[in-house]
């Protein structure tokens, strides 16, 4: 399943997405699975701007959740990331929620995010085991 990751809530969202992509592809599990989605070059600009990231979400929910939370914890601005499946189902994460967590809170939120990514990967047509539901 391919999902789109968009950033909002701060100036320079394209730069933040570029930084997030670098953070993600440094992990072997995500190498080759994260690609920029670029807006067309606007007149008077030197090059394209990253407007989103495309992520192949297949059996990488654990590493993705861990890396996203780590990245969000280091943001100083109020960035919001939205992860959207092709059918429009989405998850929204705000950086402010992940700052100043205790180790127990961090572990709990990471576990919750792994589950949410697994649900996003499965899709509404799949059962809890990831296989298509039978009518």
C-alpha positions in Angstrom: 0.0 0.0 0.0 1.3 3.4 -1.0 0.5 6.3 1.3 1.1 10.1 0.9 2.7 12.1 3.7 1.9 15.8 3.7 3.2 18.5 6.1 1.3 21.6 7.3 1.4 24.1 10.0 4.7 25.7 9.5 6.6 27.8 6.9 9.0 25.8 4.8 6.9 22.5 4.8 8.8 21.4 1.7 12.1 21.7 3.5 10.7 19.8 6.4 9.5 17.0 4.1 13.0 16.9 2.5 14.5 16.5 6.0 12.0 13.8 6.9 12.8 11.9 3.8 16.5 12.0 4.6 15.7 10.8 8.2 13.6 7.9 6.9 15.8 6.6 4.1 18.8 6.4 6.4 17.0 3.3 7.8 17.6 0.1 5.9 13.9 -0.9 6.3 12.7 2.2 4.5 15.4 2.6 1.9 13.8 2.7 -1.6 10.3 3.1 -0.1 10.2 6.9 0.4 10.0 9.2 -2.6 9.3 12.9 -3.0 6.1 14.1 -4.6 7.1 17.4 -6.3 4.9 20.3 -7.4 5.5 21.6 -10.9 8.1 24.3 -11.1 6.4 27.6 -10.7 7.4 30.5 -13.0 10.3 32.4 -11.6 11.5 29.6 -9.4 14.7 27.6 -9.8 13.3 24.1 -9.2 10.5 22.0 -7.9 9.2 22.1 -4.3 8.4 18.9 -2.4 4.7 19.0 -1.6 4.5 15.5 -0.1 6.2 12.1 0.3 5.1 8.9 -1.1 5.8 5.9 1.2 5.3 2.2 0.3 3.8 0.9 3.6 4.4 -2.8 3.5 5.6 -4.6 6.7 7.4 -1.4 7.9 4.9 -0.1 10.4 7.3 -0.5 13.4 10.3 1.2 11.9 8.2 3.9 10.3 6.4 4.7 13.6 9.7 4.8 15.6 11.4 7.0 13.0 8.4 9.4 12.6 8.1 9.9 16.4 11.8 10.5 16.7 11.7 13.0 13.9 8.7 14.8 15.4 10.3 15.1 18.8 13.2 17.1 17.3 11.0 19.6 15.5 10.9 23.1 17.1 8.0 24.3 15.0 4.4 23.3 15.1 4.5 20.9 12.1 1.6 18.5 11.5 2.0 15.4 9.3 -0.9 13.7 7.6 -0.6 10.2 6.3 -3.3 9.4 3.7 -4.2 6.2 2.0 -5.6 6.3 -1.6 -9.2 5.9 -0.3 -8.8 9.0 1.8 -8.4 7.4 5.2 -5.7 9.3 7.1 -3.7 9.7 10.3 -2.7 13.1 11.5 0.2 13.7 13.9 1.2 17.0 15.6 4.8 17.5 16.7 3.7 19.2 19.9 2.2 15.9 21.1 5.5 14.1 21.0 7.7 16.5 22.9 8.6 16.1 26.5 7.3 12.6 26.9 8.4 10.2 29.6 9.9 6.9 28.5 6.6 5.1 29.3 4.5 7.6 27.4 6.8 7.4 24.5 6.6 3.6 24.4 2.8 3.7 24.6 2.4 6.3 21.8 4.9 4.4 19.6 2.9 1.2 20.1 -0.4 3.0 19.3 1.2 4.5 16.2 2.5 1.1 15.0 -1.1 -0.2 15.3 -2.5 2.8 13.4 0.0 2.3 10.6 -0.8 -1.4 10.5 -4.5 -0.5 10.2 -3.7 2.0 7.5 -1.7 -0.6 5.6 -4.4 -3.3 5.9 -7.2 -1.1 4.6 -11.0 -1.4 5.2 -11.3 -4.4 2.9 -8.9 -6.5 4.9 -9.6 -8.5 8.0 -7.5 -8.4 11.2 -5.0 -10.9 9.7 -4.4 -8.6 6.7 -6.2 -10.9 4.3 -9.2 -9.8 2.3 -12.6 -10.1 4.0 -14.9 -12.6 2.5 -18.5 -11.5 2.0 
